[in-house]
């Protein structure tokens, strides 16, 4: 049954169906977006290789964070120019 699975006319019918489903306007936009995505992926993997990082490792740990003192709320008084009623 599937001995001659993919004949050239099968591909032609498949192409016609795809064009009819997605329209001739959306196909170039989709191809362009796919190309841009692949270029971004390629540049990111190249940058990772240059940095010497492997995909499973995260960034190097930074210096330990020192906690900042919490701000102290001062009640408004007459010296602040606010009238308390």
LOTIDREN-126626 format. One record per residue (C-alpha): x, y negated, z; residue in one letter. Coordinates in steps of 0.25 Angstrom, whole numbers, plus 5000, padded with zeros to 4 digits. Each point is the difference from the previous one (the first is absolute). Example, Ala and Ser with C-alpha at 12.3 -4.5 7.8 and 13.67 -1.06 7.14 Angstrom:
// residues 2
504950185031A 500649864998S 
This chain:
// residues 85
500050005000X 501149905004X 501050064991X 500149874992X 499749915011X 500449864996X 499849984985X 500349864994X 498549984997X 499750025015X 500949895004X 499349914989X 498750035007X 500549975014X 500649874995X 498749964994X 499250045013X 501049925008X 499949874992X 498550015000X 499950025015X 501049895004X 499949914988X 501149944991X 500149885009X 500350075013X 501050104995X 501249904997X 499849935013X 500050145007X 501350044993X 500649865003X 499750025015X 500550145000X 501349954993X 500249895011X 499850105011X 501050094994X 501049894999X 499849965015X 500150145004X 501350014992X 500649875006X 499650045014X 500750144999X 501249944994X 500149905012X 499850115010X 501250084993X 500849875001X 499749985015X 500450155003X 498750025006X 499250134999X 498550004998X 499850075013X 500749905009X 499549875004X 500749875003X 501150005010X 499649965014X 500149855003X 500549945013X 499150035012X 499049895001X 500049915013X 498749975005X 499649855000X 499449945013X 498549984999X 499549864999X 499549955013X 498649935000X 500049875007X 498649955005X 499749864994X 500149895009X 499949855000X 501549984996X 499650084987X 499049894996X 498950105001X 498849985009X 499650115009X 498550005003X 
